[in-house]
Amino acid sequence: MNRRLYPLAAGNFAVGTGMFVTAGLLTPIAADLDVSVAAAGQLMTVFALAYAVLSPLLAAVTAAMPRRTLLLLGLGVFVLGNVLTAVVPGYPLVVATRVLAAAGAAMFTPTASGVAAALAGPEHRGRALALVMGGLSVATAIGVPLGTWMGAAYGWRATIWLVAGLAVLGFAGIAALVPDVRIAVSGRLGERFAPLADRGVLAVLATQLLMFASAFAAYTYIGALFDLPLPAVLWAWGVGAIVGNQLGGRLTDAYGPRRMVLGGLAASTLLMALIPVANLALPVALVWAFLWGALGWLVAPAQQYRVVAALPGNVPVGLGLLSSAQYTGLVLAGVAGGLVLDGYGRAGVIALATGLGLATVLFTLATYRPAVGGQPRAGIQPSVTARMTRKPRASR
């Protein structure tokens, strides 16, 4: 099984690097394209907005397409978008190419999770999903620091070429090793938005949106918040993300999702308020970044757990909405953070991120009540992969 899953993880590694690396390239991008640092930060915002909007639309349009073909198409479009980003002149054209790259990512990443679940047996599905989605967290620990260093040494366009090359490797691996699979996928767009009528689902999605708006108001402009070596800080954050991603599911099973969500949100908010302290010395910044990355990714499995509990018969659609909510949060973070950075500098960005974090904690306290009799102890992973949308159309 693992041999066929590694190309899917490699594809997610390329997508994650391409998505997050612009946070470490703001200064060279701004200088090359003759725009402000805040405008350079909008490249991540544009990517996130395109992903959030296009993901449900493309899922419906491509429902009847063979899954292996869709994986290859998604990575192919992602490669094309990045190649164009690396060669086109001027800020408007670069923005347009980020939309194209995001369309490829929106086709690839959700499909990779579905294929991983289908290839694994019921007893291995949780580990299969962790392996494939782990490509995104590993990208923050390896791909983003490497790309940031390369951008400083050889120019930001060299980093984008690196992203395109990583995606080509994933494409080749999928073409060689990943078989086609049958997955039931709904092609009805209306079914993908029907859960929004449920107030419980809306509460989970709102927490996800606010959480990502808070964290990425700081992360998107982290290059403007620190005077220390940025690749090292990003590397520590990425290592923390890997640790948090691995521990989050186990701790959610042990202590329940509510404790994990509220504890992780509160601790992350405190850490964002301490950014000025972290900026005093590199060792302090490395410890701070590790903890921030770990606590942020620790909440992810608990949020997935909440979606599964709210939509036990429509899990794939619920997780898709959760993904769209987090990318919408990224959009708000990029826009609001850019405006505040231009008007109030780094202190304004820190205040914005911390304020949004506090609002997230208060909102979650008000809407996420303890379950009668305690939190359920069942793990999330089998439920996530075992159920499919009702009335699907078969895909090959």
C-alpha positions as CSV (number, residue, x, y, z in Angstrom):
1,M,0.0,0.0,0.0
2,N,2.7,2.6,1.0
3,R,4.5,2.3,-2.3
4,R,1.4,3.7,-4.1
5,L,0.7,6.4,-1.5
6,Y,4.1,8.1,-1.6
7,P,3.5,9.8,-5.0
8,L,0.3,11.3,-3.6
9,A,2.2,12.6,-0.6
10,A,4.8,14.0,-2.9
11,G,2.2,15.9,-4.9
12,N,0.8,17.4,-1.6
13,F,4.4,18.3,-0.7
14,A,4.7,20.3,-3.9
15,V,1.3,21.9,-3.4
16,G,2.0,22.9,0.2
17,T,5.4,24.4,-0.8
18,G,3.8,26.4,-3.6
19,M,1.1,27.6,-1.3
20,F,3.1,28.7,1.7
21,V,6.5,29.6,0.3
22,T,5.4,33.1,-0.8
23,A,5.2,34.1,2.9
24,G,9.0,33.8,3.0
25,L,9.5,35.6,-0.3
26,L,7.7,38.9,0.3
27,T,10.7,41.1,0.1
28,P,12.3,39.8,-3.2
29,I,8.8,39.5,-4.8
30,A,8.0,43.1,-3.9
31,A,11.3,44.4,-5.1
32,D,11.1,42.5,-8.4
33,L,7.5,43.4,-9.2
34,D,7.8,47.0,-7.9
35,V,4.9,46.6,-5.4
36,S,4.6,46.9,-1.6
37,V,5.3,44.0,0.8
38,A,1.6,44.0,1.6
39,A,0.7,43.6,-2.1
40,A,3.2,40.8,-2.4
41,G,1.4,39.1,0.5
42,Q,-1.8,39.1,-1.6
43,L,-0.3,36.4,-3.8
44,M,-1.1,33.9,-1.0
45,T,-4.5,35.5,-0.6
46,V,-5.3,35.1,-4.3
47,F,-4.2,31.4,-4.2
48,A,-6.4,30.8,-1.1
49,L,-9.4,32.6,-2.5
50,A,-9.2,30.7,-5.8
51,Y,-8.9,27.4,-4.0
52,A,-11.9,28.1,-1.7
53,V,-14.1,29.1,-4.6
54,L,-13.0,26.6,-7.2
55,S,-12.7,23.5,-5.0
56,P,-16.5,22.7,-4.7
57,L,-17.1,23.8,-8.3
58,L,-14.4,21.7,-9.8
59,A,-15.4,18.7,-7.7
60,A,-18.9,18.8,-9.1
61,V,-17.7,19.4,-12.7
62,T,-15.1,16.5,-12.5
63,A,-17.3,14.0,-10.6
64,A,-17.5,11.6,-13.5
65,M,-13.8,11.8,-14.4
66,P,-11.5,8.8,-13.5
67,R,-9.7,9.6,-10.3
68,R,-6.2,8.8,-11.6
69,T,-6.9,11.1,-14.6
70,L,-8.1,13.9,-12.2
71,L,-4.9,13.5,-10.1
72,L,-2.7,13.9,-13.2
73,L,-4.8,16.8,-14.5
74,G,-4.7,18.6,-11.2
75,L,-0.9,18.3,-10.9
76,G,-0.5,19.2,-14.6
77,V,-2.5,22.4,-14.2
78,F,-0.5,23.2,-11.0
79,V,2.8,22.8,-12.9
80,L,1.6,25.0,-15.7
81,G,0.4,27.7,-13.3
82,N,3.8,27.8,-11.5
83,V,5.8,27.7,-14.8
84,L,3.8,30.8,-15.9
85,T,4.4,32.4,-12.5
86,A,8.1,32.0,-13.0
87,V,8.2,33.6,-16.4
88,V,5.5,36.2,-16.8
89,P,6.3,39.9,-16.2
90,G,4.3,42.3,-14.0
91,Y,2.2,41.9,-10.9
92,P,-1.2,41.4,-12.6
93,L,0.0,38.5,-14.7
94,V,1.6,36.9,-11.7
95,V,-1.7,37.2,-9.8
96,A,-3.5,35.5,-12.7
97,T,-1.1,32.6,-12.8
98,R,-1.6,32.0,-9.0
99,V,-5.3,31.5,-9.7
100,L,-4.4,28.8,-12.3
101,A,-2.0,27.1,-9.9
102,A,-4.7,27.1,-7.2
103,A,-7.2,25.5,-9.6
104,G,-4.7,22.6,-10.0
105,A,-4.3,22.3,-6.3
106,A,-8.0,22.3,-5.7
107,M,-8.4,19.4,-8.1
108,F,-5.4,17.4,-6.7
109,T,-5.4,17.6,-2.9
110,P,-9.0,16.5,-2.1
111,T,-8.8,13.7,-4.8
112,A,-5.5,12.5,-3.3
113,S,-7.3,11.9,0.1
114,G,-10.1,10.0,-1.6
115,V,-7.7,7.8,-3.5
116,A,-5.6,7.1,-0.4
117,A,-8.7,6.0,1.5
118,A,-9.8,3.8,-1.4
119,L,-6.4,2.1,-1.8
120,A,-6.0,1.3,1.9
121,G,-8.0,-1.3,3.7
122,P,-10.4,-0.3,6.5
123,E,-7.7,-1.0,9.2
124,H,-5.1,1.2,7.5
125,R,-7.2,4.1,6.2
126,G,-6.3,6.5,9.1
127,R,-2.6,5.9,8.5
128,A,-3.0,6.2,4.8
129,L,-4.7,9.6,5.1
130,A,-2.0,10.8,7.6
131,L,0.7,9.8,5.2
132,V,-0.8,11.5,2.2
133,M,-1.9,14.7,4.0
134,G,1.4,14.7,5.8
135,G,3.0,16.0,2.6
136,L,1.4,19.4,3.4
137,S,2.9,19.6,6.9
138,V,6.3,18.3,5.7
139,A,6.2,21.1,3.1
140,T,6.2,23.7,5.9
141,A,9.2,22.1,7.5
142,I,11.3,21.4,4.4
143,G,9.9,22.9,1.3
144,V,9.1,26.4,2.6
145,P,12.5,27.0,4.4
146,L,14.4,25.6,1.4
147,G,12.4,27.8,-1.0
148,T,12.9,30.8,1.2
149,W,16.6,30.3,1.2
150,M,16.7,29.7,-2.5
151,G,14.6,32.9,-3.1
152,A,17.1,35.0,-1.1
153,A,20.1,33.4,-2.9
154,Y,18.9,33.1,-6.5
155,G,15.7,35.1,-6.8
156,W,12.1,34.3,-6.0
157,R,11.4,32.9,-9.5
158,A,14.0,30.2,-8.9
159,T,11.9,29.0,-6.0
160,I,8.8,28.8,-8.2
161,W,10.8,26.7,-10.7
162,L,11.6,24.4,-7.7
163,V,7.9,24.1,-6.9
164,A,7.1,23.2,-10.5
165,G,9.9,20.6,-10.5
166,L,8.6,19.0,-7.3
167,A,5.1,18.8,-8.8
168,V,6.6,17.1,-12.0
169,L,8.2,14.4,-9.7
170,G,4.8,13.8,-8.1
171,F,3.2,13.6,-11.5
172,A,5.7,11.0,-12.7
173,G,5.2,9.0,-9.5
174,I,1.5,8.9,-9.9
175,A,1.7,8.0,-13.6
176,A,4.0,5.1,-12.7
177,L,2.6,3.7,-9.4
178,V,-1.0,4.9,-8.6
179,P,-3.7,2.7,-10.2
180,D,-7.2,3.9,-11.1
181,V,-9.9,3.4,-8.4
182,R,-13.6,3.6,-8.2
183,I,-14.9,6.2,-5.8
184,A,-18.5,7.3,-5.4
185,V,-18.6,11.1,-5.9
186,S,-21.6,13.4,-6.0
187,G,-21.9,15.6,-9.1
188,R,-24.7,17.7,-7.7
189,L,-23.5,21.1,-6.6
190,G,-26.5,21.7,-4.4
191,E,-25.7,18.7,-2.2
192,R,-22.3,20.2,-1.4
193,F,-23.8,23.3,0.2
194,A,-26.9,21.7,1.8
195,P,-25.1,21.2,5.2
196,L,-24.8,25.0,5.6
197,A,-28.4,25.0,6.7
198,D,-27.3,23.2,9.9
199,R,-26.4,25.7,12.7
200,G,-24.0,23.2,14.3
201,V,-22.1,22.8,11.1
202,L,-21.9,26.6,10.6
203,A,-20.4,27.0,14.1
204,V,-17.6,24.5,13.3
205,L,-17.0,26.3,9.9
206,A,-16.9,29.7,11.6
207,T,-14.4,28.5,14.1
208,Q,-12.2,27.2,11.3
209,L,-12.5,30.4,9.4
210,L,-11.6,32.6,12.4
211,M,-8.8,30.3,13.4
212,F,-7.1,30.5,10.1
213,A,-7.7,34.2,9.7
214,S,-6.0,34.8,13.0
215,A,-3.0,32.5,12.4
216,F,-2.3,33.5,8.9
217,A,-2.7,37.2,9.5
218,A,0.7,36.7,11.2
219,Y,2.1,33.9,9.1
220,T,1.4,35.5,5.7
221,Y,3.5,38.6,6.8
222,I,6.0,36.8,9.0
223,G,8.8,38.1,6.9
224,A,7.8,41.6,8.0
225,L,7.5,40.7,11.7
226,F,10.9,39.2,12.3
227,D,14.4,40.6,12.0
228,L,16.0,37.2,12.5
229,P,16.9,34.6,9.8
230,L,13.5,33.7,8.3
231,P,14.4,30.2,6.9
232,A,15.3,29.1,10.4
233,V,12.1,30.4,11.9
234,L,10.0,28.9,9.2
235,W,11.8,25.5,9.6
236,A,11.0,25.5,13.3
237,W,7.4,26.2,12.6
238,G,7.2,23.4,10.1
239,V,8.8,20.9,12.4
240,G,6.2,21.9,15.0
241,A,3.5,21.4,12.4
242,I,4.6,17.9,11.8
243,V,4.6,17.0,15.5
244,G,1.3,18.7,16.1
245,N,-0.3,16.9,13.1
246,Q,0.9,13.5,14.4
247,L,-0.2,14.1,18.0
248,G,-3.5,15.8,17.3
249,G,-5.5,12.7,16.5
250,R,-4.2,10.7,19.5
251,L,-4.8,13.6,21.9
252,T,-8.3,14.2,20.6
253,D,-9.1,10.5,21.2
254,A,-7.7,10.7,24.7
255,Y,-9.1,14.0,25.9
256,G,-12.0,14.9,23.5
257,P,-12.2,17.4,20.7
258,R,-13.5,20.3,22.8
259,R,-10.5,20.4,25.1
260,M,-8.2,20.2,22.2
261,V,-9.9,23.0,20.2
262,L,-10.2,25.4,23.1
263,G,-6.7,24.6,24.5
264,G,-5.0,24.9,21.2
265,L,-6.7,28.1,20.2
266,A,-6.0,29.8,23.6
267,A,-2.3,28.8,23.6
268,S,-1.9,29.9,19.9
269,T,-3.4,33.3,20.7
270,L,-1.0,33.8,23.6
271,L,2.0,32.9,21.4
272,M,1.0,35.4,18.7
273,A,0.9,38.1,21.3
274,L,4.5,37.1,22.3
275,I,5.9,37.7,18.8
276,P,7.9,40.8,19.9
277,V,9.5,38.6,22.6
278,A,10.3,35.9,20.1
279,N,12.0,38.5,17.9
280,L,14.6,39.3,20.6
281,A,16.9,36.3,19.8
282,L,17.0,33.4,17.4
283,P,16.9,30.6,20.1
284,V,13.8,32.2,21.5
285,A,12.3,32.5,18.1
286,L,12.9,28.9,17.3
287,V,11.2,27.6,20.4
288,W,8.3,30.0,19.9
289,A,7.9,29.0,16.2
290,F,8.0,25.3,17.1
291,L,5.3,25.7,19.7
292,W,3.1,27.9,17.5
293,G,3.3,25.4,14.6
294,A,2.6,22.4,16.9
295,L,-0.4,24.0,18.7
296,G,-1.9,25.2,15.4
297,W,-1.8,21.9,13.7
298,L,-2.9,20.1,16.9
299,V,-6.4,21.6,16.5
300,A,-6.9,20.2,13.0
301,P,-8.0,16.6,13.9
302,A,-10.4,17.9,16.6
303,Q,-12.1,20.2,14.0
304,Q,-12.4,17.2,11.7
305,Y,-13.9,15.2,14.5
306,R,-16.5,18.0,15.0
307,V,-17.5,17.8,11.3
308,V,-17.8,14.0,11.4
309,A,-20.1,14.3,14.5
310,A,-22.2,16.9,12.9
311,L,-22.5,15.2,9.5
312,P,-22.1,11.4,10.0
313,G,-23.9,10.6,6.8
314,N,-22.2,13.2,4.6
315,V,-18.6,13.3,5.8
316,P,-16.7,14.0,2.5
317,V,-18.9,17.0,1.8
318,G,-18.5,18.2,5.3
319,L,-14.7,18.0,5.2
320,G,-14.8,19.8,1.8
321,L,-16.7,22.7,3.4
322,L,-14.2,22.7,6.3
323,S,-11.4,23.1,3.8
324,S,-13.2,25.9,2.0
325,A,-13.7,27.7,5.4
326,Q,-10.0,27.6,6.2
327,Y,-9.0,29.0,2.8
328,T,-11.6,31.7,3.2
329,G,-9.9,32.5,6.5
330,L,-6.6,32.7,4.7
331,V,-8.2,35.3,2.3
332,L,-9.4,37.4,5.1
333,A,-6.0,37.2,6.8
334,G,-4.2,38.3,3.7
335,V,-6.5,41.2,3.0
336,A,-6.8,42.5,6.5
337,G,-3.1,41.8,7.4
338,G,-2.0,43.7,4.3
339,L,-4.1,46.7,5.1
340,V,-3.0,46.8,8.7
341,L,0.7,46.3,7.7
342,D,0.5,49.3,5.4
343,G,-1.3,51.5,8.0
344,Y,0.2,50.5,11.3
345,G,3.3,48.3,10.6
346,R,4.2,45.1,12.4
347,A,2.6,46.1,15.7
348,G,-0.7,46.4,13.9
349,V,-0.4,43.0,12.4
350,I,0.4,41.4,15.7
351,A,-2.5,43.2,17.3
352,L,-4.8,42.0,14.5
353,A,-3.7,38.4,14.7
354,T,-4.0,38.3,18.5
355,G,-7.4,40.0,18.5
356,L,-8.8,37.6,15.9
357,G,-7.4,34.7,18.0
358,L,-9.2,36.0,21.1
359,A,-12.4,36.4,19.1
360,T,-12.0,32.8,18.0
361,V,-11.7,31.5,21.5
362,L,-14.7,33.5,22.7
363,F,-16.9,32.4,19.8
364,T,-16.0,28.8,20.3
365,L,-16.7,29.0,24.0
366,A,-20.1,30.4,23.2
367,T,-21.1,27.9,20.5
368,Y,-19.3,24.6,21.5
369,R,-21.0,23.3,24.6
370,P,-19.7,20.2,26.4
371,A,-21.6,17.0,25.4
372,V,-23.9,15.5,28.0
373,G,-22.0,12.6,29.5
374,G,-18.6,13.8,28.3
375,Q,-17.0,13.7,24.9
376,P,-17.1,10.7,22.7
377,R,-13.9,8.7,22.6
378,A,-14.2,7.2,19.1
379,G,-11.4,8.1,16.7
380,I,-12.1,10.2,13.6
381,Q,-10.2,8.4,10.9
382,P,-12.4,5.4,10.2
383,S,-15.5,7.5,10.1
384,V,-13.9,9.9,7.7
385,T,-13.1,7.3,5.1
386,A,-16.0,4.9,5.6
387,R,-18.9,7.0,4.4
388,M,-19.7,8.6,1.1
389,T,-22.2,11.2,-0.1
390,R,-25.7,10.0,-0.8
391,K,-26.9,9.3,-4.4
392,P,-23.4,9.5,-5.9
393,R,-22.2,8.9,-9.4
394,A,-19.6,6.3,-9.8
395,S,-16.2,7.5,-11.0
396,R,-13.3,5.4,-12.2
